[in-house]
Amino acid sequence: MSDDGAPIGVNPKTAPQMKMNFANMLNNPQKTSPSLFLNFEEVEVAGKLLLHVYIPVSSQIQSCSGRIYDRNESGDFDITNSTELIAHLSVRKSNRFTEREVFPYATLDDLRLDLVPRVKRMAVGRVPNHPWKDMTDMELFKSAGLYESDKRTGKEGCKCL
């Protein structure tokens, strides 16, 4: 952006190389860890080519060049050397994401139970003595981590819909 807020854009001839360089950086474990897999979108605004990439919020703590940063308002703060700040970041992330959350009001009726026999056949097709072969649906869901008890809250239910 220029000082007046108008888009400057990128040279359409260099856009493919820019996208490749950016993707390589995000997938270089010496630069970014864990790797980020992102999609670029080319957008034209006011006759200028812009590269748009959406970076979703992650449940994982990312590092850049071996450093850990935490965003606060409009600033990025290096918290690498503070185990306390890293612990706070981890707690904030674990409380925000639902992959660890038990949904007690979601029941097995909310799942596609008609797919369970197919899943079992696929598992047994790859590994003839697969443990899912003789499990009940509930045993399979618990084994796959789709149904659990949250020891902290005492809630029991589906974890993933």
DORO-965452 format. One record per atom (N, C-alpha, C): residue in three letters; x, y, z; residue number from 1. Coordinates in nm, 2 decimals. Layout:
BEGIN
(pt "ALA"; (X; Y; Z); NUM),
...
//
This chain:
BEGIN
(pt "MET"; (0.08; -0.12; 0.00); 1),
(pt "MET"; (0.00; 0.00; 0.00); 1),
(pt "MET"; (0.09; 0.12; 0.00); 1),
(pt "SER"; (0.04; 0.22; -0.07); 2),
(pt "SER"; (0.11; 0.35; -0.07); 2),
(pt "SER"; (0.06; 0.43; 0.05); 2),
(pt "ASP"; (0.12; 0.54; 0.07); 3),
(pt "ASP"; (0.09; 0.63; 0.18); 3),
(pt "ASP"; (-0.06; 0.67; 0.18); 3),
(pt "ASP"; (-0.12; 0.68; 0.06); 4),
(pt "ASP"; (-0.26; 0.72; 0.06); 4),
(pt "ASP"; (-0.36; 0.60; 0.07); 4),
(pt "GLY"; (-0.30; 0.48; 0.08); 5),
(pt "GLY"; (-0.39; 0.36; 0.10); 5),
(pt "GLY"; (-0.42; 0.29; -0.03); 5),
(pt "ALA"; (-0.38; 0.34; -0.14); 6),
(pt "ALA"; (-0.40; 0.28; -0.27); 6),
(pt "ALA"; (-0.31; 0.16; -0.29); 6),
(pt "PRO"; (-0.36; 0.05; -0.34); 7),
(pt "PRO"; (-0.28; -0.07; -0.36); 7),
(pt "PRO"; (-0.17; -0.04; -0.47); 7),
(pt "ILE"; (-0.05; -0.09; -0.44); 8),
(pt "ILE"; (0.06; -0.08; -0.53); 8),
(pt "ILE"; (0.06; -0.20; -0.62); 8),
(pt "GLY"; (0.03; -0.32; -0.57); 9),
(pt "GLY"; (0.03; -0.44; -0.65); 9),
(pt "GLY"; (0.17; -0.50; -0.67); 9),
(pt "VAL"; (0.17; -0.62; -0.74); 10),
(pt "VAL"; (0.29; -0.69; -0.77); 10),
(pt "VAL"; (0.29; -0.70; -0.92); 10),
(pt "ASN"; (0.41; -0.72; -0.97); 11),
(pt "ASN"; (0.43; -0.74; -1.12); 11),
(pt "ASN"; (0.38; -0.88; -1.15); 11),
(pt "PRO"; (0.28; -0.89; -1.24); 12),
(pt "PRO"; (0.23; -1.02; -1.28); 12),
(pt "PRO"; (0.33; -1.12; -1.33); 12),
(pt "LYS"; (0.44; -1.07; -1.38); 13),
(pt "LYS"; (0.55; -1.16; -1.43); 13),
(pt "LYS"; (0.63; -1.22; -1.32); 13),
(pt "THR"; (0.64; -1.15; -1.20); 14),
(pt "THR"; (0.71; -1.20; -1.09); 14),
(pt "THR"; (0.62; -1.27; -0.98); 14),
(pt "ALA"; (0.49; -1.26; -1.00); 15),
(pt "ALA"; (0.40; -1.32; -0.90); 15),
(pt "ALA"; (0.42; -1.47; -0.88); 15),
(pt "PRO"; (0.44; -1.55; -0.99); 16),
(pt "PRO"; (0.46; -1.69; -0.96); 16),
(pt "PRO"; (0.59; -1.72; -0.88); 16),
(pt "GLN"; (0.70; -1.65; -0.90); 17),
(pt "GLN"; (0.82; -1.67; -0.83); 17),
(pt "GLN"; (0.80; -1.62; -0.68); 17),
(pt "MET"; (0.73; -1.51; -0.66); 18),
(pt "MET"; (0.70; -1.46; -0.53); 18),
(pt "MET"; (0.62; -1.56; -0.45); 18),
(pt "LYS"; (0.52; -1.62; -0.51); 19),
(pt "LYS"; (0.44; -1.72; -0.44); 19),
(pt "LYS"; (0.53; -1.85; -0.41); 19),
(pt "MET"; (0.61; -1.89; -0.50); 20),
(pt "MET"; (0.70; -2.00; -0.48); 20),
(pt "MET"; (0.80; -1.97; -0.36); 20),
(pt "ASN"; (0.86; -1.86; -0.36); 21),
(pt "ASN"; (0.95; -1.82; -0.26); 21),
(pt "ASN"; (0.88; -1.82; -0.12); 21),
(pt "PHE"; (0.77; -1.76; -0.12); 22),
(pt "PHE"; (0.69; -1.75; 0.01); 22),
(pt "PHE"; (0.65; -1.89; 0.06); 22),
(pt "ALA"; (0.61; -1.98; -0.03); 23),
(pt "ALA"; (0.57; -2.11; 0.01); 23),
(pt "ALA"; (0.69; -2.19; 0.05); 23),
(pt "ASN"; (0.81; -2.17; -0.01); 24),
(pt "ASN"; (0.93; -2.24; 0.03); 24),
(pt "ASN"; (0.97; -2.20; 0.17); 24),
(pt "MET"; (0.96; -2.07; 0.20); 25),
(pt "MET"; (1.00; -2.02; 0.33); 25),
(pt "MET"; (0.91; -2.08; 0.44); 25),
(pt "LEU"; (0.78; -2.09; 0.41); 26),
(pt "LEU"; (0.68; -2.14; 0.51); 26),
(pt "LEU"; (0.70; -2.29; 0.53); 26),
(pt "ASN"; (0.76; -2.36; 0.43); 27),
(pt "ASN"; (0.78; -2.50; 0.44); 27),
(pt "ASN"; (0.93; -2.54; 0.48); 27),
(pt "ASN"; (1.01; -2.44; 0.51); 28),
(pt "ASN"; (1.15; -2.46; 0.55); 28),
(pt "ASN"; (1.15; -2.47; 0.70); 28),
(pt "PRO"; (1.18; -2.59; 0.76); 29),
(pt "PRO"; (1.18; -2.61; 0.90); 29),
(pt "PRO"; (1.28; -2.52; 0.98); 29),
(pt "GLN"; (1.39; -2.47; 0.90); 30),
(pt "GLN"; (1.48; -2.38; 0.97); 30),
(pt "GLN"; (1.42; -2.24; 0.98); 30),
(pt "LYS"; (1.32; -2.21; 0.90); 31),
(pt "LYS"; (1.25; -2.08; 0.91); 31),
(pt "LYS"; (1.12; -2.08; 0.98); 31),
(pt "THR"; (1.03; -2.18; 0.95); 32),
(pt "THR"; (0.90; -2.18; 1.02); 32),
(pt "THR"; (0.87; -2.32; 1.07); 32),
(pt "SER"; (0.83; -2.33; 1.19); 33),
(pt "SER"; (0.80; -2.46; 1.24); 33),
(pt "SER"; (0.68; -2.45; 1.34); 33),
(pt "PRO"; (0.59; -2.55; 1.32); 34),
(pt "PRO"; (0.57; -2.64; 1.22); 34),
(pt "PRO"; (0.54; -2.57; 1.09); 34),
(pt "SER"; (0.56; -2.65; 0.98); 35),
(pt "SER"; (0.54; -2.59; 0.84); 35),
(pt "SER"; (0.39; -2.55; 0.83); 35),
(pt "LEU"; (0.37; -2.45; 0.75); 36),
(pt "LEU"; (0.24; -2.39; 0.72); 36),
(pt "LEU"; (0.21; -2.43; 0.57); 36),
(pt "PHE"; (0.09; -2.48; 0.55); 37),
(pt "PHE"; (0.05; -2.51; 0.41); 37),
(pt "PHE"; (-0.07; -2.42; 0.38); 37),
(pt "LEU"; (-0.04; -2.32; 0.29); 38),
(pt "LEU"; (-0.13; -2.21; 0.26); 38),
(pt "LEU"; (-0.16; -2.21; 0.11); 38),
(pt "ASN"; (-0.28; -2.15; 0.08); 39),
(pt "ASN"; (-0.31; -2.13; -0.06); 39),
(pt "ASN"; (-0.31; -1.98; -0.09); 39),
(pt "PHE"; (-0.26; -1.95; -0.21); 40),
(pt "PHE"; (-0.26; -1.81; -0.25); 40),
(pt "PHE"; (-0.37; -1.79; -0.35); 40),
(pt "GLU"; (-0.42; -1.67; -0.34); 41),
(pt "GLU"; (-0.52; -1.63; -0.44); 41),
(pt "GLU"; (-0.48; -1.50; -0.50); 41),
(pt "GLU"; (-0.48; -1.49; -0.63); 42),
(pt "GLU"; (-0.45; -1.37; -0.70); 42),
(pt "GLU"; (-0.58; -1.29; -0.72); 42),
(pt "VAL"; (-0.57; -1.16; -0.67); 43),
(pt "VAL"; (-0.68; -1.07; -0.67); 43),
(pt "VAL"; (-0.65; -0.94; -0.74); 43),
(pt "GLU"; (-0.74; -0.89; -0.82); 44),
(pt "GLU"; (-0.72; -0.76; -0.89); 44),
(pt "GLU"; (-0.80; -0.66; -0.82); 44),
(pt "VAL"; (-0.73; -0.55; -0.77); 45),
(pt "VAL"; (-0.80; -0.44; -0.70); 45),
(pt "VAL"; (-0.75; -0.31; -0.77); 45),
(pt "ALA"; (-0.84; -0.23; -0.81); 46),
(pt "ALA"; (-0.80; -0.10; -0.88); 46),
(pt "ALA"; (-0.70; -0.12; -0.99); 46),
(pt "GLY"; (-0.72; -0.23; -1.06); 47),
(pt "GLY"; (-0.63; -0.26; -1.17); 47),
(pt "GLY"; (-0.49; -0.31; -1.13); 47),
(pt "LYS"; (-0.47; -0.34; -1.01); 48),
(pt "LYS"; (-0.34; -0.39; -0.96); 48),
(pt "LYS"; (-0.36; -0.54; -0.91); 48),
(pt "LEU"; (-0.25; -0.62; -0.94); 49),
(pt "LEU"; (-0.25; -0.76; -0.90); 49),
(pt "LEU"; (-0.20; -0.76; -0.75); 49),
(pt "LEU"; (-0.29; -0.82; -0.67); 50),
(pt "LEU"; (-0.25; -0.85; -0.53); 50),
(pt "LEU"; (-0.24; -1.00; -0.50); 50),
(pt "LEU"; (-0.16; -1.04; -0.42); 51),
(pt "LEU"; (-0.15; -1.18; -0.37); 51),
(pt "LEU"; (-0.21; -1.18; -0.23); 51),
(pt "HIS"; (-0.31; -1.27; -0.22); 52),
(pt "HIS"; (-0.38; -1.28; -0.10); 52),
(pt "HIS"; (-0.36; -1.42; -0.04); 52),
(pt "VAL"; (-0.32; -1.43; 0.08); 53),
(pt "VAL"; (-0.30; -1.56; 0.15); 53),
(pt "VAL"; (-0.37; -1.55; 0.28); 53),
(pt "TYR"; (-0.45; -1.64; 0.31); 54),
(pt "TYR"; (-0.52; -1.65; 0.44); 54),
(pt "TYR"; (-0.44; -1.74; 0.53); 54),
(pt "ILE"; (-0.40; -1.69; 0.65); 55),
(pt "ILE"; (-0.33; -1.77; 0.74); 55),
(pt "ILE"; (-0.42; -1.79; 0.86); 55),
(pt "PRO"; (-0.47; -1.92; 0.87); 56),
(pt "PRO"; (-0.57; -1.94; 0.98); 56),
(pt "PRO"; (-0.50; -1.95; 1.12); 56),
(pt "VAL"; (-0.58; -1.91; 1.22); 57),
(pt "VAL"; (-0.53; -1.92; 1.35); 57),
(pt "VAL"; (-0.50; -2.07; 1.38); 57),
(pt "SER"; (-0.39; -2.10; 1.45); 58),
(pt "SER"; (-0.35; -2.24; 1.47); 58),
(pt "SER"; (-0.36; -2.27; 1.62); 58),
(pt "SER"; (-0.38; -2.40; 1.65); 59),
(pt "SER"; (-0.38; -2.45; 1.79); 59),
(pt "SER"; (-0.23; -2.47; 1.83); 59),
(pt "GLN"; (-0.14; -2.47; 1.73); 60),
(pt "GLN"; (0.00; -2.50; 1.76); 60),
(pt "GLN"; (0.08; -2.37; 1.78); 60),
(pt "ILE"; (0.18; -2.38; 1.86); 61),
(pt "ILE"; (0.27; -2.26; 1.88); 61),
(pt "ILE"; (0.37; -2.27; 1.76); 61),
(pt "GLN"; (0.38; -2.16; 1.68); 62),
(pt "GLN"; (0.47; -2.15; 1.57); 62),
(pt "GLN"; (0.59; -2.08; 1.61); 62),
(pt "SER"; (0.70; -2.12; 1.54); 63),
(pt "SER"; (0.83; -2.05; 1.56); 63),
(pt "SER"; (0.88; -2.00; 1.43); 63),
(pt "CYS"; (0.95; -1.89; 1.43); 64),
(pt "CYS"; (1.00; -1.83; 1.31); 64),
(pt "CYS"; (1.15; -1.81; 1.34); 64),
(pt "SER"; (1.24; -1.88; 1.26); 65),
(pt "SER"; (1.38; -1.87; 1.27); 65),
(pt "SER"; (1.42; -1.91; 1.42); 65),
(pt "GLY"; (1.35; -2.01; 1.47); 66),
(pt "GLY"; (1.39; -2.05; 1.61); 66),
(pt "GLY"; (1.34; -1.96; 1.72); 66),
(pt "ARG"; (1.26; -1.86; 1.69); 67),
(pt "ARG"; (1.21; -1.77; 1.79); 67),
(pt "ARG"; (1.06; -1.79; 1.80); 67),
(pt "ILE"; (1.00; -1.76; 1.92); 68),
(pt "ILE"; (0.85; -1.77; 1.94); 68),
(pt "ILE"; (0.80; -1.63; 1.96); 68),
(pt "TYR"; (0.70; -1.59; 1.89); 69),
(pt "TYR"; (0.65; -1.45; 1.90); 69),
(pt "TYR"; (0.50; -1.47; 1.94); 69),
(pt "ASP"; (0.46; -1.37; 2.02); 70),
(pt "ASP"; (0.32; -1.36; 2.06); 70),
(pt "ASP"; (0.27; -1.22; 2.01); 70),
(pt "ARG"; (0.15; -1.22; 1.95); 71),
(pt "ARG"; (0.09; -1.10; 1.90); 71),
(pt "ARG"; (0.01; -1.03; 2.01); 71),
(pt "ASN"; (0.03; -0.90; 2.02); 72),
(pt "ASN"; (-0.04; -0.82; 2.12); 72),
(pt "ASN"; (-0.08; -0.69; 2.05); 72),
(pt "GLU"; (-0.21; -0.67; 2.03); 73),
(pt "GLU"; (-0.26; -0.55; 1.96); 73),
(pt "GLU"; (-0.19; -0.55; 1.82); 73),
(pt "SER"; (-0.10; -0.45; 1.80); 74),
(pt "SER"; (-0.04; -0.44; 1.66); 74),
(pt "SER"; (0.11; -0.47; 1.67); 74),
(pt "GLY"; (0.15; -0.54; 1.78); 75),
(pt "GLY"; (0.29; -0.57; 1.79); 75),
(pt "GLY"; (0.32; -0.72; 1.80); 75),
(pt "ASP"; (0.43; -0.76; 1.76); 76),
(pt "ASP"; (0.48; -0.90; 1.78); 76),
(pt "ASP"; (0.59; -0.90; 1.88); 76),
(pt "PHE"; (0.58; -0.97; 1.99); 77),
(pt "PHE"; (0.68; -0.97; 2.09); 77),
(pt "PHE"; (0.75; -1.11; 2.10); 77),
(pt "ASP"; (0.88; -1.10; 2.11); 78),
(pt "ASP"; (0.96; -1.22; 2.12); 78),
(pt "ASP"; (0.95; -1.28; 2.26); 78),
(pt "ILE"; (0.89; -1.40; 2.28); 79),
(pt "ILE"; (0.87; -1.45; 2.41); 79),
(pt "ILE"; (0.96; -1.58; 2.43); 79),
(pt "THR"; (1.05; -1.60; 2.33); 80),
(pt "THR"; (1.13; -1.73; 2.33); 80),
(pt "THR"; (1.19; -1.76; 2.46); 80),
(pt "ASN"; (1.25; -1.66; 2.53); 81),
(pt "ASN"; (1.32; -1.69; 2.65); 81),
(pt "ASN"; (1.24; -1.68; 2.78); 81),
(pt "SER"; (1.11; -1.68; 2.77); 82),
(pt "SER"; (1.02; -1.67; 2.88); 82),
(pt "SER"; (0.93; -1.79; 2.89); 82),
(pt "THR"; (0.97; -1.89; 2.97); 83),
(pt "THR"; (0.88; -2.01; 2.98); 83),
(pt "THR"; (0.74; -1.97; 3.03); 83),
(pt "GLU"; (0.73; -1.87; 3.11); 84),
(pt "GLU"; (0.60; -1.83; 3.17); 84),
(pt "GLU"; (0.51; -1.78; 3.05); 84),
(pt "LEU"; (0.57; -1.69; 2.97); 85),
(pt "LEU"; (0.49; -1.64; 2.86); 85),
(pt "LEU"; (0.45; -1.74; 2.76); 85),
(pt "ILE"; (0.54; -1.84; 2.73); 86),
(pt "ILE"; (0.51; -1.95; 2.64); 86),
(pt "ILE"; (0.40; -2.03; 2.70); 86),
(pt "ALA"; (0.41; -2.06; 2.83); 87),
(pt "ALA"; (0.30; -2.14; 2.90); 87),
(pt "ALA"; (0.17; -2.07; 2.89); 87),
(pt "HIS"; (0.16; -1.94; 2.91); 88),
(pt "HIS"; (0.04; -1.86; 2.89); 88),
(pt "HIS"; (-0.02; -1.87; 2.75); 88),
(pt "LEU"; (0.07; -1.86; 2.65); 89),
(pt "LEU"; (0.03; -1.87; 2.51); 89),
(pt "LEU"; (-0.03; -2.01; 2.49); 89),
(pt "SER"; (0.04; -2.11; 2.54); 90),
(pt "SER"; (-0.02; -2.25; 2.52); 90),
(pt "SER"; (-0.15; -2.27; 2.59); 90),
(pt "VAL"; (-0.17; -2.21; 2.71); 91),
(pt "VAL"; (-0.30; -2.22; 2.77); 91),
(pt "VAL"; (-0.41; -2.15; 2.69); 91),
(pt "ARG"; (-0.38; -2.03; 2.64); 92),
(pt "ARG"; (-0.47; -1.95; 2.56); 92),
(pt "ARG"; (-0.51; -2.03; 2.44); 92),
(pt "LYS"; (-0.42; -2.09; 2.37); 93),
(pt "LYS"; (-0.45; -2.17; 2.25); 93),
(pt "LYS"; (-0.53; -2.29; 2.29); 93),
(pt "SER"; (-0.49; -2.36; 2.39); 94),
(pt "SER"; (-0.57; -2.49; 2.42); 94),
(pt "SER"; (-0.71; -2.46; 2.47); 94),
(pt "ASN"; (-0.74; -2.34; 2.52); 95),
(pt "ASN"; (-0.87; -2.31; 2.56); 95),
(pt "ASN"; (-0.96; -2.26; 2.44); 95),
(pt "ARG"; (-0.89; -2.22; 2.34); 96),
(pt "ARG"; (-0.96; -2.16; 2.22); 96),
(pt "ARG"; (-1.01; -2.26; 2.12); 96),
(pt "PHE"; (-0.94; -2.37; 2.11); 97),
(pt "PHE"; (-0.96; -2.46; 2.00); 97),
(pt "PHE"; (-1.05; -2.58; 2.05); 97),
(pt "THR"; (-1.14; -2.62; 1.96); 98),
(pt "THR"; (-1.24; -2.72; 2.00); 98),
(pt "THR"; (-1.19; -2.87; 1.98); 98),
(pt "GLU"; (-1.07; -2.89; 1.92); 99),
(pt "GLU"; (-1.03; -3.03; 1.89); 99),
(pt "GLU"; (-1.01; -3.11; 2.02); 99),
(pt "ARG"; (-0.99; -3.04; 2.13); 100),
(pt "ARG"; (-0.98; -3.10; 2.26); 100),
(pt "ARG"; (-1.11; -3.10; 2.34); 100),
(pt "GLU"; (-1.21; -3.04; 2.29); 101),
(pt "GLU"; (-1.33; -3.01; 2.37); 101),
(pt "GLU"; (-1.43; -3.13; 2.35); 101),
(pt "VAL"; (-1.49; -3.17; 2.46); 102),
(pt "VAL"; (-1.60; -3.27; 2.45); 102),
(pt "VAL"; (-1.73; -3.19; 2.44); 102),
(pt "PHE"; (-1.81; -3.24; 2.34); 103),
(pt "PHE"; (-1.94; -3.18; 2.32); 103),
(pt "PHE"; (-2.05; -3.27; 2.38); 103),
(pt "PRO"; (-2.09; -3.25; 2.50); 104),
(pt "PRO"; (-2.18; -3.35; 2.57); 104),
(pt "PRO"; (-2.32; -3.36; 2.51); 104),
(pt "TYR"; (-2.36; -3.26; 2.43); 105),
(pt "TYR"; (-2.50; -3.26; 2.37); 105),
(pt "TYR"; (-2.49; -3.32; 2.23); 105),
(pt "ALA"; (-2.38; -3.34; 2.18); 106),
(pt "ALA"; (-2.37; -3.41; 2.05); 106),
(pt "ALA"; (-2.37; -3.56; 2.08); 106),
(pt "THR"; (-2.46; -3.63; 2.02); 107),
(pt "THR"; (-2.47; -3.78; 2.04); 107),
(pt "THR"; (-2.43; -3.85; 1.92); 107),
(pt "LEU"; (-2.43; -3.98; 1.93); 108),
(pt "LEU"; (-2.40; -4.07; 1.82); 108),
(pt "LEU"; (-2.50; -4.05; 1.70); 108),
(pt "ASP"; (-2.62; -4.01; 1.74); 109),
(pt "ASP"; (-2.72; -3.98; 1.63); 109),
(pt "ASP"; (-2.68; -3.87; 1.54); 109),
(pt "ASP"; (-2.59; -3.78; 1.59); 110),
(pt "ASP"; (-2.54; -3.67; 1.51); 110),
(pt "ASP"; (-2.44; -3.71; 1.41); 110),
(pt "LEU"; (-2.39; -3.83; 1.42); 111),
(pt "LEU"; (-2.28; -3.88; 1.34); 111),
(pt "LEU"; (-2.34; -3.97; 1.22); 111),
(pt "ARG"; (-2.26; -3.98; 1.12); 112),
(pt "ARG"; (-2.30; -4.07; 1.01); 112),
(pt "ARG"; (-2.27; -4.21; 1.04); 112),
(pt "LEU"; (-2.35; -4.28; 1.12); 113),
(pt "LEU"; (-2.33; -4.41; 1.16); 113),
(pt "LEU"; (-2.33; -4.51; 1.04); 113),
(pt "ASP"; (-2.40; -4.47; 0.93); 114),
(pt "ASP"; (-2.40; -4.56; 0.81); 114),
(pt "ASP"; (-2.26; -4.57; 0.75); 114),
(pt "LEU"; (-2.16; -4.49; 0.79); 115),
(pt "LEU"; (-2.03; -4.50; 0.73); 115),
(pt "LEU"; (-1.94; -4.59; 0.81); 115),
(pt "VAL"; (-1.98; -4.63; 0.93); 116),
(pt "VAL"; (-1.90; -4.71; 1.02); 116),
(pt "VAL"; (-1.86; -4.85; 0.95); 116),
(pt "PRO"; (-1.96; -4.92; 0.89); 117),
(pt "PRO"; (-1.92; -5.05; 0.83); 117),
(pt "PRO"; (-1.82; -5.03; 0.72); 117),
(pt "ARG"; (-1.83; -4.92; 0.64); 118),
(pt "ARG"; (-1.73; -4.89; 0.54); 118),
(pt "ARG"; (-1.60; -4.86; 0.59); 118),
(pt "VAL"; (-1.59; -4.78; 0.70); 119),
(pt "VAL"; (-1.46; -4.75; 0.77); 119),
(pt "VAL"; (-1.40; -4.88; 0.82); 119),
(pt "LYS"; (-1.47; -4.97; 0.88); 120),
(pt "LYS"; (-1.42; -5.10; 0.92); 120),
(pt "LYS"; (-1.37; -5.18; 0.81); 120),
(pt "ARG"; (-1.44; -5.19; 0.70); 121),
(pt "ARG"; (-1.40; -5.26; 0.58); 121),
(pt "ARG"; (-1.27; -5.21; 0.52); 121),
(pt "MET"; (-1.26; -5.07; 0.52); 122),
(pt "MET"; (-1.13; -5.01; 0.47); 122),
(pt "MET"; (-1.02; -5.04; 0.56); 122),
(pt "ALA"; (-1.04; -5.03; 0.69); 123),
(pt "ALA"; (-0.93; -5.06; 0.79); 123),
(pt "ALA"; (-0.88; -5.21; 0.78); 123),
(pt "VAL"; (-0.98; -5.30; 0.77); 124),
(pt "VAL"; (-0.95; -5.44; 0.76); 124),
(pt "VAL"; (-0.89; -5.48; 0.62); 124),
(pt "GLY"; (-0.93; -5.40; 0.52); 125),
(pt "GLY"; (-0.87; -5.42; 0.39); 125),
(pt "GLY"; (-0.72; -5.39; 0.39); 125),
(pt "ARG"; (-0.68; -5.30; 0.47); 126),
(pt "ARG"; (-0.54; -5.26; 0.48); 126),
(pt "ARG"; (-0.46; -5.35; 0.57); 126),
(pt "VAL"; (-0.53; -5.38; 0.69); 127),
(pt "VAL"; (-0.47; -5.46; 0.79); 127),
(pt "VAL"; (-0.57; -5.57; 0.83); 127),
(pt "PRO"; (-0.55; -5.69; 0.78); 128),
(pt "PRO"; (-0.65; -5.79; 0.80); 128),
(pt "PRO"; (-0.70; -5.81; 0.95); 128),
(pt "ASN"; (-0.60; -5.80; 1.04); 129),
(pt "ASN"; (-0.64; -5.82; 1.18); 129),
(pt "ASN"; (-0.65; -5.68; 1.26); 129),
(pt "HIS"; (-0.70; -5.58; 1.19); 130),
(pt "HIS"; (-0.72; -5.45; 1.24); 130),
(pt "HIS"; (-0.81; -5.46; 1.37); 130),
(pt "PRO"; (-0.77; -5.39; 1.48); 131),
(pt "PRO"; (-0.85; -5.39; 1.60); 131),
(pt "PRO"; (-1.00; -5.35; 1.58); 131),
(pt "TRP"; (-1.03; -5.26; 1.48); 132),
(pt "TRP"; (-1.16; -5.21; 1.46); 132),
(pt "TRP"; (-1.25; -5.32; 1.41); 132),
(pt "LYS"; (-1.20; -5.43; 1.36); 133),
(pt "LYS"; (-1.27; -5.54; 1.30); 133),
(pt "LYS"; (-1.38; -5.59; 1.39); 133),
(pt "ASP"; (-1.35; -5.61; 1.51); 134),
(pt "ASP"; (-1.45; -5.67; 1.60); 134),
(pt "ASP"; (-1.50; -5.58; 1.71); 134),
(pt "MET"; (-1.48; -5.45; 1.69); 135),
(pt "MET"; (-1.53; -5.35; 1.79); 135),
(pt "MET"; (-1.67; -5.31; 1.76); 135),
(pt "THR"; (-1.74; -5.27; 1.87); 136),
(pt "THR"; (-1.87; -5.21; 1.85); 136),
(pt "THR"; (-1.85; -5.07; 1.80); 136),
(pt "ASP"; (-1.95; -5.00; 1.76); 137),
(pt "ASP"; (-1.94; -4.87; 1.71); 137),
(pt "ASP"; (-1.88; -4.78; 1.82); 137),
(pt "MET"; (-1.93; -4.79; 1.94); 138),
(pt "MET"; (-1.88; -4.70; 2.05); 138),
(pt "MET"; (-1.74; -4.73; 2.08); 138),
(pt "GLU"; (-1.70; -4.86; 2.08); 139),
(pt "GLU"; (-1.55; -4.89; 2.10); 139),
(pt "GLU"; (-1.47; -4.83; 1.99); 139),
(pt "LEU"; (-1.52; -4.83; 1.87); 140),
(pt "LEU"; (-1.44; -4.77; 1.76); 140),
(pt "LEU"; (-1.43; -4.62; 1.77); 140),
(pt "PHE"; (-1.54; -4.55; 1.81); 141),
(pt "PHE"; (-1.54; -4.41; 1.83); 141),
(pt "PHE"; (-1.44; -4.37; 1.94); 141),
(pt "LYS"; (-1.44; -4.45; 2.05); 142),
(pt "LYS"; (-1.35; -4.42; 2.16); 142),
(pt "LYS"; (-1.20; -4.45; 2.12); 142),
(pt "SER"; (-1.18; -4.55; 2.04); 143),
(pt "SER"; (-1.05; -4.59; 1.99); 143),
(pt "SER"; (-0.99; -4.48; 1.90); 143),
(pt "ALA"; (-1.08; -4.42; 1.82); 144),
(pt "ALA"; (-1.04; -4.32; 1.72); 144),
(pt "ALA"; (-1.03; -4.18; 1.79); 144),
(pt "GLY"; (-1.07; -4.17; 1.92); 145),
(pt "GLY"; (-1.07; -4.04; 1.98); 145),
(pt "GLY"; (-1.18; -3.95; 1.95); 145),
(pt "LEU"; (-1.29; -4.01; 1.89); 146),
(pt "LEU"; (-1.41; -3.93; 1.85); 146),
(pt "LEU"; (-1.51; -3.92; 1.97); 146),
(pt "TYR"; (-1.49; -4.00; 2.07); 147),
(pt "TYR"; (-1.59; -4.00; 2.18); 147),
(pt "TYR"; (-1.50; -4.02; 2.31); 147),
(pt "GLU"; (-1.51; -3.92; 2.40); 148),
(pt "GLU"; (-1.43; -3.93; 2.52); 148),
(pt "GLU"; (-1.50; -3.87; 2.64); 148),
(pt "SER"; (-1.43; -3.90; 2.75); 149),
(pt "SER"; (-1.47; -3.83; 2.88); 149),
(pt "SER"; (-1.36; -3.73; 2.91); 149),
(pt "ASP"; (-1.41; -3.61; 2.94); 150),
(pt "ASP"; (-1.32; -3.50; 2.98); 150),
(pt "ASP"; (-1.30; -3.51; 3.13); 150),
(pt "LYS"; (-1.18; -3.55; 3.17); 151),
(pt "LYS"; (-1.15; -3.58; 3.31); 151),
(pt "LYS"; (-1.16; -3.45; 3.40); 151),
(pt "ARG"; (-1.14; -3.33; 3.33); 152),
(pt "ARG"; (-1.14; -3.21; 3.40); 152),
(pt "ARG"; (-1.28; -3.16; 3.43); 152),
(pt "THR"; (-1.37; -3.19; 3.34); 153),
(pt "THR"; (-1.51; -3.14; 3.36); 153),
(pt "THR"; (-1.61; -3.25; 3.40); 153),
(pt "GLY"; (-1.57; -3.37; 3.37); 154),
(pt "GLY"; (-1.66; -3.49; 3.39); 154),
(pt "GLY"; (-1.76; -3.50; 3.28); 154),
(pt "LYS"; (-1.75; -3.42; 3.17); 155),
(pt "LYS"; (-1.84; -3.43; 3.06); 155),
(pt "LYS"; (-1.80; -3.55; 2.97); 155),
(pt "GLU"; (-1.90; -3.61; 2.91); 156),
(pt "GLU"; (-1.87; -3.72; 2.82); 156),
(pt "GLU"; (-1.95; -3.69; 2.69); 156),
(pt "GLY"; (-1.88; -3.72; 2.58); 157),
(pt "GLY"; (-1.95; -3.70; 2.45); 157),
(pt "GLY"; (-1.86; -3.70; 2.33); 157),
(pt "CYS"; (-1.91; -3.66; 2.22); 158),
(pt "CYS"; (-1.84; -3.66; 2.09); 158),
(pt "CYS"; (-1.74; -3.54; 2.10); 158),
(pt "LYS"; (-1.62; -3.57; 2.03); 159),
(pt "LYS"; (-1.52; -3.47; 2.02); 159),
(pt "LYS"; (-1.51; -3.41; 1.89); 159),
(pt "CYS"; (-1.56; -3.47; 1.79); 160),
(pt "CYS"; (-1.55; -3.42; 1.65); 160),
(pt "CYS"; (-1.68; -3.45; 1.58); 160),
(pt "LEU"; (-1.73; -3.36; 1.51); 161),
(pt "LEU"; (-1.85; -3.38; 1.43); 161),
(pt "LEU"; (-1.82; -3.37; 1.28); 161),
//
